[in-house]
Amino acid sequence: MPLWEHHPGSPNSGPPDASHFGVRILLLIGTESETGSDSFDCFVCSPSWLAEHLHDRSLGFGLNLTEPVDGTLGLGLVIMSEWSLAELRASIESICDMCTAADWGTAASRVGRYFPWEYSYAYDVYVDKHPERFRFPSHSERLAEDR
């Protein structure tokens, strides 16, 4: 089962079959004000490809479920009926636009809700080491703020 990989600038603009595909993509996302970027994982597939490979434990995306539900959880999973790099890129840019924050760690953590981030665990360790800076209000404190 071949997986097509997208390499920007390559003459191959998409998977061989635009209606039946599984594509692993490494997203490089960063800020406009800094050089460099962080990597986020993305797996894009068609519904027919997902149905065919739903039980393939070797793919390494999402979390495979057994009982009581037989299926796959798909963090970073994008399902498209027809391959379109332009539409995929627009969707990823839209997600990035929704994830703006005052600092890169927070913004990247928000993008990581959609696509697994290479530093997600390192960010969690940092937050755990600095509880005074990252204290989230309790439920009753949040309710009081809303009044």
Secondary structure, DSSP 4 states (H G I P E B T S, - for coil): ---EE--TT-S--S-SSTTS-EEEEEEEE--TTSS--EEEEEEEE-HHHHHHHTT-TTS--SEEE-SS--EEE-TTEEE-SS--HHHHHHHHHHHHHHT--SSHHHHHHHHTTTS-BTTHHHHHHHHHH-TTTSPPPPHHHHHHHH-
